[in-house]
Amino acid sequence: MTHILGGRFSMTSSGELHVRDVRDSDAYIEFRCTGTSDVTAKQKISEAAKLEIHGKIKQFII
């Protein structure tokens, strides 16, 4: 498993994945979440999820 946080990928304070500058090739990445128990130190890994990319946004201003 490769950890990719940093660069275009970050995690929000609520635990959601945030991907900046989404690329078509991102649709081929399997994303998973990993949680570790503070009590037992056991890790649990989620099922894989993939992005569905629909069209392109040229510019988005808030």
N, C-alpha and C positions, 0 to 999 in steps of 0.2 A: 504494500500500500504506500502511495506517495502522498505526503502532506503538501498541500499547495497554498496554504494561507500565506498571504503576502502578495505584493504585486497587484494583480487585478482581482484577487480573491481575498475577502475578509469576512469576519463574523460579527454580526451586530450584537449589542448588549443583551438582546433577547434570544440569541442563539441562531438567528437566521443567516444563511449564506448570502453574501452580497457579491455579485460579479460585475465588475466594471468593464466597459468596452467589449461587450459580448461578441464573439466571433462564431462563424458557422462551425468551426472545428470544435467548439465547446460542447456541441451536441453529442460528441463521441466520448466524452469523459463521463465516467461513473462516479458520482459524488456520494459520499457516505459520511455519517456523523459518528464520532467516537465519544463515549462517555466513560468516565472512570469514577468508581465509588471511593469516597474519602474514607470510608470505614474498612472495606475489604480490599481496596486497590484493584478490584477486578474491572476489566474493561468490557464494554458492550459496544458492538459495532452494528449500525443500522443496515437495513437492506439498501441496495444501490438505487440511486435515483439519477435520472438524466434530464437535461434541459431540453425543452422543445422550443425551437427558434422559429418564429413566424415573421417573415419580412425583415426589413431593416429600418432603423430610425436614423435619419441623417443628422438631425439636430434636435435637442430637447432642452428647452429653457424653462425654468420655474420662475 
